[in-house]
């Protein structure tokens, strides 16, 4: 289990893998679990970038998903947004 999986699953009985999160992001699927918000707001930036690289999920996908489904409903990750500005 990765640190990302531990962070996003720690408060739940069931388990969602990195691969499942990657598919959700790549396919721009609407969130069906609150854990996707945890992924973007509570996982440390270093781990989020490692997650993206490990799963061949381009940073642009993270950005698009974050802007469409996370930030648009009021969740924020200022550190991630600063990275987008430097993009």
Gaussian input, Z-matrix of N, CA and C with variables (Angstrom, degrees):
# hf/3-21g

backbone

0 1
 N
 C     1     B1
 C     2     B2     1     A1
 N     3     B3     2     A2     1     D1
 C     4     B4     3     A3     2     D2
 C     5     B5     4     A4     3     D3
 N     6     B6     5     A5     4     D4
 C     7     B7     6     A6     5     D5
 C     8     B8     7     A7     6     D6
 N     9     B9     8     A8     7     D7
 C    10    B10     9     A9     8     D8
 C    11    B11    10    A10     9     D9
 N    12    B12    11    A11    10    D10
 C    13    B13    12    A12    11    D11
 C    14    B14    13    A13    12    D12
 N    15    B15    14    A14    13    D13
 C    16    B16    15    A15    14    D14
 C    17    B17    16    A16    15    D15
 N    18    B18    17    A17    16    D16
 C    19    B19    18    A18    17    D17
 C    20    B20    19    A19    18    D18
 N    21    B21    20    A20    19    D19
 C    22    B22    21    A21    20    D20
 C    23    B23    22    A22    21    D21
 N    24    B24    23    A23    22    D22
 C    25    B25    24    A24    23    D23
 C    26    B26    25    A25    24    D24
 N    27    B27    26    A26    25    D25
 C    28    B28    27    A27    26    D26
 C    29    B29    28    A28    27    D27
 N    30    B30    29    A29    28    D28
 C    31    B31    30    A30    29    D29
 C    32    B32    31    A31    30    D30
 N    33    B33    32    A32    31    D31
 C    34    B34    33    A33    32    D32
 C    35    B35    34    A34    33    D33
 N    36    B36    35    A35    34    D34
 C    37    B37    36    A36    35    D35
 C    38    B38    37    A37    36    D36
 N    39    B39    38    A38    37    D37
 C    40    B40    39    A39    38    D38
 C    41    B41    40    A40    39    D39
 N    42    B42    41    A41    40    D40
 C    43    B43    42    A42    41    D41
 C    44    B44    43    A43    42    D42
 N    45    B45    44    A44    43    D43
 C    46    B46    45    A45    44    D44
 C    47    B47    46    A46    45    D45
 N    48    B48    47    A47    46    D46
 C    49    B49    48    A48    47    D47
 C    50    B50    49    A49    48    D48
 N    51    B51    50    A50    49    D49
 C    52    B52    51    A51    50    D50
 C    53    B53    52    A52    51    D51
 N    54    B54    53    A53    52    D52
 C    55    B55    54    A54    53    D53
 C    56    B56    55    A55    54    D54
 N    57    B57    56    A56    55    D55
 C    58    B58    57    A57    56    D56
 C    59    B59    58    A58    57    D57
 N    60    B60    59    A59    58    D58
 C    61    B61    60    A60    59    D59
 C    62    B62    61    A61    60    D60
 N    63    B63    62    A62    61    D61
 C    64    B64    63    A63    62    D62
 C    65    B65    64    A64    63    D63
 N    66    B66    65    A65    64    D64
 C    67    B67    66    A66    65    D65
 C    68    B68    67    A67    66    D66
 N    69    B69    68    A68    67    D67
 C    70    B70    69    A69    68    D68
 C    71    B71    70    A70    69    D69
 N    72    B72    71    A71    70    D70
 C    73    B73    72    A72    71    D71
 C    74    B74    73    A73    72    D72
 N    75    B75    74    A74    73    D73
 C    76    B76    75    A75    74    D74
 C    77    B77    76    A76    75    D75
 N    78    B78    77    A77    76    D76
 C    79    B79    78    A78    77    D77
 C    80    B80    79    A79    78    D78
 N    81    B81    80    A80    79    D79
 C    82    B82    81    A81    80    D80
 C    83    B83    82    A82    81    D81
 N    84    B84    83    A83    82    D82
 C    85    B85    84    A84    83    D83
 C    86    B86    85    A85    84    D84
 N    87    B87    86    A86    85    D85
 C    88    B88    87    A87    86    D86
 C    89    B89    88    A88    87    D87
 N    90    B90    89    A89    88    D88
 C    91    B91    90    A90    89    D89
 C    92    B92    91    A91    90    D90
 N    93    B93    92    A92    91    D91
 C    94    B94    93    A93    92    D92
 C    95    B95    94    A94    93    D93
 N    96    B96    95    A95    94    D94
 C    97    B97    96    A96    95    D95
 C    98    B98    97    A97    96    D96
 N    99    B99    98    A98    97    D97
 C   100   B100    99    A99    98    D98
 C   101   B101   100   A100    99    D99
 N   102   B102   101   A101   100   D100
 C   103   B103   102   A102   101   D101
 C   104   B104   103   A103   102   D102
 N   105   B105   104   A104   103   D103
 C   106   B106   105   A105   104   D104
 C   107   B107   106   A106   105   D105
 N   108   B108   107   A107   106   D106
 C   109   B109   108   A108   107   D107
 C   110   B110   109   A109   108   D108
 N   111   B111   110   A110   109   D109
 C   112   B112   111   A111   110   D110
 C   113   B113   112   A112   111   D111
 N   114   B114   113   A113   112   D112
 C   115   B115   114   A114   113   D113
 C   116   B116   115   A115   114   D114
 N   117   B117   116   A116   115   D115
 C   118   B118   117   A117   116   D116
 C   119   B119   118   A118   117   D117
 N   120   B120   119   A119   118   D118
 C   121   B121   120   A120   119   D119
 C   122   B122   121   A121   120   D120
 N   123   B123   122   A122   121   D121
 C   124   B124   123   A123   122   D122
 C   125   B125   124   A124   123   D123
 N   126   B126   125   A125   124   D124
 C   127   B127   126   A126   125   D125
 C   128   B128   127   A127   126   D126
 N   129   B129   128   A128   127   D127
 C   130   B130   129   A129   128   D128
 C   131   B131   130   A130   129   D129
 N   132   B132   131   A131   130   D130
 C   133   B133   132   A132   131   D131
 C   134   B134   133   A133   132   D132
 N   135   B135   134   A134   133   D133
 C   136   B136   135   A135   134   D134
 C   137   B137   136   A136   135   D135
 N   138   B138   137   A137   136   D136
 C   139   B139   138   A138   137   D137
 C   140   B140   139   A139   138   D138
 N   141   B141   140   A140   139   D139
 C   142   B142   141   A141   140   D140
 C   143   B143   142   A142   141   D141
 N   144   B144   143   A143   142   D142
 C   145   B145   144   A144   143   D143
 C   146   B146   145   A145   144   D144
 N   147   B147   146   A146   145   D145
 C   148   B148   147   A147   146   D146
 C   149   B149   148   A148   147   D147
 N   150   B150   149   A149   148   D148
 C   151   B151   150   A150   149   D149
 C   152   B152   151   A151   150   D150
 N   153   B153   152   A152   151   D151
 C   154   B154   153   A153   152   D152
 C   155   B155   154   A154   153   D153
 N   156   B156   155   A155   154   D154
 C   157   B157   156   A156   155   D155
 C   158   B158   157   A157   156   D156
 N   159   B159   158   A158   157   D157
 C   160   B160   159   A159   158   D158
 C   161   B161   160   A160   159   D159
 N   162   B162   161   A161   160   D160
 C   163   B163   162   A162   161   D161
 C   164   B164   163   A163   162   D162
 N   165   B165   164   A164   163   D163
 C   166   B166   165   A165   164   D164
 C   167   B167   166   A166   165   D165
 N   168   B168   167   A167   166   D166
 C   169   B169   168   A168   167   D167
 C   170   B170   169   A169   168   D168
 N   171   B171   170   A170   169   D169
 C   172   B172   171   A171   170   D170
 C   173   B173   172   A172   171   D171
 N   174   B174   173   A173   172   D172
 C   175   B175   174   A174   173   D173
 C   176   B176   175   A175   174   D174
 N   177   B177   176   A176   175   D175
 C   178   B178   177   A177   176   D176
 C   179   B179   178   A178   177   D177
 N   180   B180   179   A179   178   D178
 C   181   B181   180   A180   179   D179
 C   182   B182   181   A181   180   D180
 N   183   B183   182   A182   181   D181
 C   184   B184   183   A183   182   D182
 C   185   B185   184   A184   183   D183
 N   186   B186   185   A185   184   D184
 C   187   B187   186   A186   185   D185
 C   188   B188   187   A187   186   D186
 N   189   B189   188   A188   187   D187
 C   190   B190   189   A189   188   D188
 C   191   B191   190   A190   189   D189
 N   192   B192   191   A191   190   D190
 C   193   B193   192   A192   191   D191
 C   194   B194   193   A193   192   D192
 N   195   B195   194   A194   193   D193
 C   196   B196   195   A195   194   D194
 C   197   B197   196   A196   195   D195
 N   198   B198   197   A197   196   D196
 C   199   B199   198   A198   197   D197
 C   200   B200   199   A199   198   D198
 N   201   B201   200   A200   199   D199
 C   202   B202   201   A201   200   D200
 C   203   B203   202   A202   201   D201
 N   204   B204   203   A203   202   D202
 C   205   B205   204   A204   203   D203
 C   206   B206   205   A205   204   D204
 N   207   B207   206   A206   205   D205
 C   208   B208   207   A207   206   D206
 C   209   B209   208   A208   207   D207
 N   210   B210   209   A209   208   D208
 C   211   B211   210   A210   209   D209
 C   212   B212   211   A211   210   D210
 N   213   B213   212   A212   211   D211
 C   214   B214   213   A213   212   D212
 C   215   B215   214   A214   213   D213
 N   216   B216   215   A215   214   D214
 C   217   B217   216   A216   215   D215
 C   218   B218   217   A217   216   D216
 N   219   B219   218   A218   217   D217
 C   220   B220   219   A219   218   D218
 C   221   B221   220   A220   219   D219
 N   222   B222   221   A221   220   D220
 C   223   B223   222   A222   221   D221
 C   224   B224   223   A223   222   D222
 N   225   B225   224   A224   223   D223
 C   226   B226   225   A225   224   D224
 C   227   B227   226   A226   225   D225
 N   228   B228   227   A227   226   D226
 C   229   B229   228   A228   227   D227
 C   230   B230   229   A229   228   D228
 N   231   B231   230   A230   229   D229
 C   232   B232   231   A231   230   D230
 C   233   B233   232   A232   231   D231
 N   234   B234   233   A233   232   D232
 C   235   B235   234   A234   233   D233
 C   236   B236   235   A235   234   D234
 N   237   B237   236   A236   235   D235
 C   238   B238   237   A237   236   D236
 C   239   B239   238   A238   237   D237
 N   240   B240   239   A239   238   D238
 C   241   B241   240   A240   239   D239
 C   242   B242   241   A241   240   D240
 N   243   B243   242   A242   241   D241
 C   244   B244   243   A243   242   D242
 C   245   B245   244   A244   243   D243
 N   246   B246   245   A245   244   D244
 C   247   B247   246   A246   245   D245
 C   248   B248   247   A247   246   D246
 N   249   B249   248   A248   247   D247
 C   250   B250   249   A249   248   D248
 C   251   B251   250   A250   249   D249
 N   252   B252   251   A251   250   D250
 C   253   B253   252   A252   251   D251
 C   254   B254   253   A253   252   D252
 N   255   B255   254   A254   253   D253
 C   256   B256   255   A255   254   D254
 C   257   B257   256   A256   255   D255
 N   258   B258   257   A257   256   D256
 C   259   B259   258   A258   257   D257
 C   260   B260   259   A259   258   D258

   B1=1.4444
   B2=1.5372
   B3=1.3318
   B4=1.4647
   B5=1.5295
   B6=1.3187
   B7=1.4707
   B8=1.5262
   B9=1.3145
   B10=1.4672
   B11=1.5263
   B12=1.3142
   B13=1.4688
   B14=1.5194
   B15=1.3075
   B16=1.4653
   B17=1.5258
   B18=1.3195
   B19=1.4588
   B20=1.5199
   B21=1.3272
   B22=1.4686
   B23=1.5163
   B24=1.3223
   B25=1.4652
   B26=1.5234
   B27=1.3175
   B28=1.4650
   B29=1.5250
   B30=1.3070
   B31=1.4688
   B32=1.5242
   B33=1.3249
   B34=1.4617
   B35=1.5217
   B36=1.3181
   B37=1.4641
   B38=1.5180
   B39=1.3358
   B40=1.4595
   B41=1.5290
   B42=1.3184
   B43=1.4582
   B44=1.5251
   B45=1.3220
   B46=1.4567
   B47=1.5259
   B48=1.3267
   B49=1.4599
   B50=1.5334
   B51=1.3205
   B52=1.4576
   B53=1.5233
   B54=1.3096
   B55=1.4679
   B56=1.5290
   B57=1.3258
   B58=1.4587
   B59=1.5309
   B60=1.3301
   B61=1.4653
   B62=1.5261
   B63=1.3187
   B64=1.4587
   B65=1.5191
   B66=1.3264
   B67=1.4644
   B68=1.5278
   B69=1.3110
   B70=1.4638
   B71=1.5308
   B72=1.3286
   B73=1.4647
   B74=1.5260
   B75=1.3154
   B76=1.4663
   B77=1.5240
   B78=1.3215
   B79=1.4601
   B80=1.5254
   B81=1.3332
   B82=1.4662
   B83=1.5302
   B84=1.3341
   B85=1.4631
   B86=1.5238
   B87=1.2976
   B88=1.4637
   B89=1.5333
   B90=1.3389
   B91=1.4665
   B92=1.5281
   B93=1.3157
   B94=1.4656
   B95=1.5261
   B96=1.3138
   B97=1.4603
   B98=1.5201
   B99=1.3097
   B100=1.4673
   B101=1.5208
   B102=1.3146
   B103=1.4636
   B104=1.5150
   B105=1.3115
   B106=1.4638
   B107=1.5214
   B108=1.3356
   B109=1.4664
   B110=1.5318
   B111=1.3091
   B112=1.4678
   B113=1.5234
   B114=1.3185
   B115=1.4643
   B116=1.5230
   B117=1.3133
   B118=1.4624
   B119=1.5208
   B120=1.3224
   B121=1.4641
   B122=1.5277
   B123=1.3213
   B124=1.4657
   B125=1.5275
   B126=1.3098
   B127=1.4668
   B128=1.5291
   B129=1.3365
   B130=1.4676
   B131=1.5371
   B132=1.3301
   B133=1.4590
   B134=1.5304
   B135=1.3003
   B136=1.4695
   B137=1.5290
   B138=1.3124
   B139=1.4576
   B140=1.5323
   B141=1.3326
   B142=1.4549
   B143=1.5320
   B144=1.3099
   B145=1.4658
   B146=1.5272
   B147=1.3233
   B148=1.4696
   B149=1.5294
   B150=1.3213
   B151=1.4634
   B152=1.5242
   B153=1.3170
   B154=1.4587
   B155=1.5307
   B156=1.3092
   B157=1.4700
   B158=1.5247
   B159=1.3070
   B160=1.4670
   B161=1.5282
   B162=1.3134
   B163=1.4554
   B164=1.5288
   B165=1.3259
   B166=1.4763
   B167=1.5311
   B168=1.2965
   B169=1.4592
   B170=1.5260
   B171=1.3285
   B172=1.4678
   B173=1.5290
   B174=1.3166
   B175=1.4585
   B176=1.5314
   B177=1.3108
   B178=1.4673
   B179=1.5298
   B180=1.3324
   B181=1.4744
   B182=1.5251
   B183=1.3383
   B184=1.4681
   B185=1.5270
   B186=1.3179
   B187=1.4593
   B188=1.5292
   B189=1.3110
   B190=1.4673
   B191=1.5200
   B192=1.3250
   B193=1.4631
   B194=1.5208
   B195=1.3222
   B196=1.4580
   B197=1.5339
   B198=1.3063
   B199=1.4606
   B200=1.5264
   B201=1.3304
   B202=1.4621
   B203=1.5241
   B204=1.3452
   B205=1.4634
   B206=1.5282
   B207=1.2995
   B208=1.4712
   B209=1.5304
   B210=1.3064
   B211=1.4645
   B212=1.5279
   B213=1.3215
   B214=1.4685
   B215=1.5302
   B216=1.3384
   B217=1.4738
   B218=1.5281
   B219=1.3413
   B220=1.4559
   B221=1.5145
   B222=1.3277
   B223=1.4603
   B224=1.5259
   B225=1.3275
   B226=1.4612
   B227=1.5203
   B228=1.3267
   B229=1.4515
   B230=1.5279
   B231=1.3391
   B232=1.4599
   B233=1.5297
   B234=1.3059
   B235=1.4677
   B236=1.5291
   B237=1.3061
   B238=1.4573
   B239=1.5300
   B240=1.2924
   B241=1.4624
   B242=1.5176
   B243=1.3251
   B244=1.4823
   B245=1.5197
   B246=1.3218
   B247=1.4700
   B248=1.5193
   B249=1.3061
   B250=1.4556
   B251=1.5303
   B252=1.3207
   B253=1.4691
   B254=1.5249
   B255=1.3183
   B256=1.4614
   B257=1.5121
   B258=1.2829
   B259=1.4663
   B260=1.5164
   A1=108.35
   A2=115.69
   A3=120.23
   A4=110.47
   A5=115.44
   A6=119.32
   A7=110.77
   A8=117.65
   A9=121.04
   A10=109.22
   A11=116.51
   A12=120.41
   A13=111.74
   A14=116.78
   A15=120.46
   A16=110.01
   A17=117.50
   A18=121.63
   A19=112.23
   A20=117.07
   A21=119.12
   A22=113.58
   A23=117.75
   A24=120.76
   A25=114.51
   A26=118.40
   A27=120.62
   A28=114.80
   A29=118.29
   A30=120.16
   A31=113.39
   A32=116.63
   A33=120.60
   A34=111.01
   A35=116.20
   A36=121.35
   A37=111.74
   A38=116.59
   A39=119.22
   A40=110.05
   A41=116.87
   A42=122.26
   A43=109.52
   A44=115.92
   A45=121.74
   A46=106.96
   A47=115.94
   A48=121.16
   A49=111.74
   A50=114.91
   A51=120.84
   A52=110.26
   A53=116.21
   A54=120.35
   A55=111.02
   A56=116.71
   A57=120.44
   A58=110.93
   A59=116.52
   A60=120.20
   A61=110.54
   A62=116.58
   A63=120.93
   A64=110.90
   A65=116.85
   A66=120.52
   A67=111.40
   A68=116.58
   A69=120.80
   A70=109.72
   A71=116.14
   A72=121.31
   A73=110.86
   A74=117.44
   A75=120.62
   A76=111.94
   A77=116.55
   A78=120.83
   A79=112.63
   A80=116.17
   A81=122.60
   A82=111.37
   A83=115.23
   A84=119.99
   A85=110.06
   A86=115.02
   A87=120.78
   A88=108.78
   A89=117.85
   A90=120.38
   A91=112.45
   A92=115.18
   A93=120.41
   A94=110.33
   A95=116.38
   A96=122.15
   A97=109.11
   A98=116.14
   A99=120.80
   A100=111.42
   A101=117.11
   A102=120.32
   A103=112.85
   A104=117.94
   A105=119.93
   A106=109.81
   A107=116.90
   A108=120.53
   A109=109.76
   A110=116.21
   A111=120.86
   A112=109.63
   A113=116.72
   A114=120.89
   A115=110.73
   A116=116.78
   A117=120.31
   A118=114.25
   A119=118.61
   A120=119.02
   A121=114.77
   A122=118.31
   A123=119.69
   A124=114.65
   A125=117.39
   A126=120.07
   A127=107.39
   A128=117.88
   A129=120.31
   A130=110.86
   A131=115.63
   A132=121.57
   A133=112.43
   A134=116.89
   A135=120.75
   A136=110.51
   A137=117.30
   A138=122.26
   A139=111.55
   A140=116.55
   A141=120.30
   A142=110.54
   A143=116.41
   A144=120.62
   A145=110.06
   A146=117.27
   A147=120.68
   A148=110.67
   A149=117.04
   A150=122.48
   A151=109.89
   A152=115.84
   A153=121.11
   A154=111.01
   A155=117.22
   A156=121.59
   A157=111.59
   A158=116.57
   A159=122.41
   A160=112.00
   A161=116.15
   A162=121.02
   A163=113.27
   A164=115.95
   A165=121.25
   A166=111.53
   A167=114.74
   A168=121.73
   A169=107.21
   A170=117.97
   A171=120.23
   A172=112.85
   A173=114.88
   A174=121.23
   A175=110.70
   A176=116.75
   A177=120.66
   A178=111.15
   A179=117.18
   A180=120.65
   A181=110.67
   A182=116.00
   A183=119.57
   A184=110.36
   A185=115.14
   A186=120.38
   A187=111.00
   A188=116.66
   A189=120.92
   A190=111.21
   A191=116.11
   A192=120.39
   A193=110.59
   A194=116.21
   A195=121.38
   A196=110.71
   A197=116.65
   A198=120.44
   A199=111.83
   A200=117.17
   A201=120.60
   A202=113.36
   A203=117.08
   A204=119.62
   A205=115.96
   A206=117.65
   A207=119.35
   A208=110.15
   A209=116.21
   A210=120.43
   A211=111.48
   A212=116.95
   A213=120.75
   A214=113.38
   A215=117.43
   A216=118.72
   A217=112.17
   A218=115.87
   A219=119.28
   A220=117.04
   A221=118.74
   A222=120.31
   A223=108.00
   A224=116.18
   A225=118.85
   A226=111.65
   A227=113.90
   A228=122.42
   A229=105.98
   A230=117.41
   A231=121.22
   A232=113.51
   A233=116.94
   A234=120.29
   A235=110.75
   A236=116.38
   A237=121.36
   A238=110.15
   A239=117.48
   A240=121.18
   A241=111.51
   A242=117.71
   A243=120.29
   A244=110.34
   A245=116.71
   A246=119.66
   A247=110.27
   A248=118.09
   A249=121.36
   A250=110.69
   A251=115.28
   A252=119.76
   A253=111.14
   A254=116.54
   A255=121.63
   A256=112.13
   A257=116.47
   A258=124.05
   A259=110.66
   D1=134.76
   D2=-179.47
   D3=-86.83
   D4=166.83
   D5=178.57
   D6=-64.38
   D7=-31.81
   D8=176.81
   D9=-64.47
   D10=-47.88
   D11=179.64
   D12=-61.99
   D13=-37.83
   D14=177.77
   D15=-64.22
   D16=-46.40
   D17=-178.07
   D18=-62.53
   D19=-47.55
   D20=-174.64
   D21=-78.77
   D22=-19.57
   D23=-177.06
   D24=-105.47
   D25=-5.26
   D26=-170.45
   D27=-61.34
   D28=-26.08
   D29=-177.93
   D30=-100.19
   D31=11.26
   D32=-175.11
   D33=-126.54
   D34=152.93
   D35=179.45
   D36=-78.28
   D37=-37.06
   D38=179.49
   D39=-89.86
   D40=179.48
   D41=-171.03
   D42=-131.66
   D43=134.71
   D44=171.63
   D45=-119.60
   D46=128.12
   D47=-176.19
   D48=-84.00
   D49=165.10
   D50=174.70
   D51=-58.32
   D52=-39.94
   D53=-179.15
   D54=-60.63
   D55=-39.30
   D56=177.99
   D57=-65.83
   D58=-42.92
   D59=177.42
   D60=-63.58
   D61=-39.61
   D62=178.98
   D63=-60.78
   D64=-43.97
   D65=179.24
   D66=-63.74
   D67=-41.67
   D68=178.58
   D69=-58.42
   D70=-45.59
   D71=-177.67
   D72=-70.14
   D73=-47.96
   D74=-178.86
   D75=-60.75
   D76=-37.83
   D77=-178.09
   D78=-89.52
   D79=1.90
   D80=179.56
   D81=52.16
   D82=42.43
   D83=178.63
   D84=-77.55
   D85=141.54
   D86=176.58
   D87=-61.58
   D88=137.93
   D89=-179.55
   D90=-58.19
   D91=132.84
   D92=175.44
   D93=-113.93
   D94=-0.39
   D95=177.63
   D96=-140.22
   D97=145.30
   D98=177.91
   D99=-67.44
   D100=-15.25
   D101=-179.10
   D102=-62.54
   D103=-25.74
   D104=178.45
   D105=-65.25
   D106=-32.56
   D107=176.86
   D108=-69.79
   D109=-36.43
   D110=176.46
   D111=-62.69
   D112=-42.45
   D113=179.67
   D114=-55.70
   D115=-44.66
   D116=-175.42
   D117=-85.41
   D118=-18.75
   D119=-174.91
   D120=-115.04
   D121=-21.01
   D122=-176.24
   D123=-115.70
   D124=-20.53
   D125=177.99
   D126=-74.20
   D127=128.10
   D128=179.73
   D129=-57.00
   D130=146.09
   D131=-176.06
   D132=-53.15
   D133=-43.56
   D134=179.60
   D135=-57.87
   D136=-41.84
   D137=-179.64
   D138=-72.18
   D139=-35.51
   D140=178.55
   D141=-65.62
   D142=-40.83
   D143=177.49
   D144=-66.79
   D145=-43.26
   D146=177.71
   D147=-61.35
   D148=-40.87
   D149=176.49
   D150=-58.10
   D151=-47.13
   D152=-178.85
   D153=-61.34
   D154=-46.32
   D155=179.68
   D156=-66.39
   D157=-44.91
   D158=-177.60
   D159=-60.52
   D160=-30.52
   D161=-175.58
   D162=-107.88
   D163=16.16
   D164=178.69
   D165=50.14
   D166=45.48
   D167=-179.68
   D168=-112.41
   D169=101.21
   D170=-176.05
   D171=-53.57
   D172=145.86
   D173=-179.51
   D174=-56.62
   D175=-32.63
   D176=178.33
   D177=-60.28
   D178=-34.68
   D179=176.76
   D180=-64.54
   D181=-43.80
   D182=177.81
   D183=-59.50
   D184=-44.80
   D185=-179.28
   D186=-60.49
   D187=-49.88
   D188=-178.99
   D189=-59.55
   D190=-45.10
   D191=-178.66
   D192=-65.45
   D193=-45.68
   D194=179.89
   D195=-57.38
   D196=-48.36
   D197=-177.48
   D198=-65.86
   D199=-39.49
   D200=-176.44
   D201=-76.59
   D202=-42.73
   D203=-170.14
   D204=-113.55
   D205=-19.70
   D206=-175.16
   D207=-102.93
   D208=-62.51
   D209=-177.59
   D210=-64.67
   D211=-36.01
   D212=-175.39
   D213=-62.51
   D214=-20.78
   D215=178.43
   D216=-106.99
   D217=9.07
   D218=171.64
   D219=108.81
   D220=-7.14
   D221=175.31
   D222=-79.28
   D223=142.29
   D224=-178.06
   D225=-136.71
   D226=149.40
   D227=172.63
   D228=-136.34
   D229=91.75
   D230=-176.08
   D231=-57.08
   D232=-36.86
   D233=179.76
   D234=-64.21
   D235=-43.58
   D236=177.68
   D237=-64.32
   D238=-41.71
   D239=179.28
   D240=-63.62
   D241=-35.73
   D242=175.80
   D243=-63.89
   D244=-37.32
   D245=177.73
   D246=-65.62
   D247=-36.87
   D248=178.24
   D249=-62.86
   D250=-38.43
   D251=179.84
   D252=-64.04
   D253=-33.00
   D254=179.98
   D255=-86.26
   D256=-0.14
   D257=-175.87
   D258=-69.61

